[in-house]
Each structure stands twice: as structure tokens, then as C-alpha cells.
Amino acid sequence: MRGEISIAIKALIWYLVMQVIVFQGNAVVGDVGFTLMMKNEMYGLKRPSVLYRCKSSDKSLRWHISLPQADFSWDFEVPPFGNGVVIHTCEFRSSQGTAEVAIKTLSMTSMLCGGHLCKYVVRPNGVYFVGFELYYPHNIFLRFIELVRPVDKLIEPWKAWSPRQLKALRGAGRNRTRSDDGKDDEREEDDD
């Protein structure tokens, strides 16, 4: 008799747990909305402007020129439950050099962004992520606990302009022609 009651109680508990899981799963309809924000903090430089462009498989944003204290943000959606990822590839150009950053966003990223707004900051030494990161204490008793702490982390330092890039920038204005469809074409000249 006692074993039957124990089995019945366990079955009831599993039934209630499954109802909560099904209810939670049905509550999430559609994708999870996110916003990426880029902010310019290139203070103390003669040429503090930054030129950047980001693109993903769904959207390609045009080039933006950003002055200090200016920010730019855009919205996008990520599939729920972490089974999908949206990757934005961003190119940055400034007087300090160039940088390329791949920003991967999952539905679970909201915990690291402090909500659904993920912030990236451009500074004189590179591109930073401002948000939170996961860490694990090294205490033997707490090794299975996952904690979150605020972070202001350099994710990509500036790379110096290469001579080839500088030559292309200097020659871009002289070698532009207008094509038949109205778009600008860049023609490269051979140095032979």
C-alpha cells in the first residue's frame, strides 16, 4: 500500500512538472527580439570618427560614420530556445586602423547583455563588449555554480592599416567610374 502511494505521488509530480514545461513552451511564440548598439568613445584623438558596417544573413546595414558620443542601434530577431544563432560580421575603420568583429547572438544571450540590448563600444585601442560574462569560482565546493559578473572587455584591438589598404583608399577617388546600373564601380590599375 505504501509503495503504491509513493508511485502515485511521483507520477503526480512528474505530471505537474510536464504541464509546467508544456505551458512554458507554448508561451513562447515567435522569435526573441534583440537590439545591438554601437557607441563611439574615441576621445582624445585628432580624427575621432569611426566608419563601420555590419551584416548578417538577413540584413546588411550600410556604412555609418560615427563621431564621439554618437551611437547607432538596430533591431533583429533570434529563434527561441537557443537553437538558432544570428551572426553579425562588423567591419570598423578609423584613424587607429581596422577591426573585424563577429557578434554571435543566441536567445540566451539576453543574460549576458543585461536584457535584450547588447552594447559594443569603440575606443582608441579597439572594440569592447559592455555587459556580463559567466565565470566559475575555483572553490572545490562551488565548482558547479555558474555566476555572472559585469565586464567591459576588449574583444578586438585595432590592426594597423596595411600599405595595400592605404593605396586602395588613396586611389579609390581617382579610379571610380559610374556603371550602367547607376552603381559606383572601383577599377584597379596594374602597376606593371
Protein Blocks (a to p, Z undefined) as FASTA:
>chain_A
ZZmmmmmmmmmmmmmmmmmmmmmmmmpgcjdddddddddfbehiablcccdddddfkbcc
ddddddehiacdddddddehhlaccddddddddfkbccdddddddfklmmmnopabdcdd
ddfkbccdddddddddfbfklmmbccdddddddfbdcddddfklmmmmmmmmmmgccdfk
opacdddddfZZ
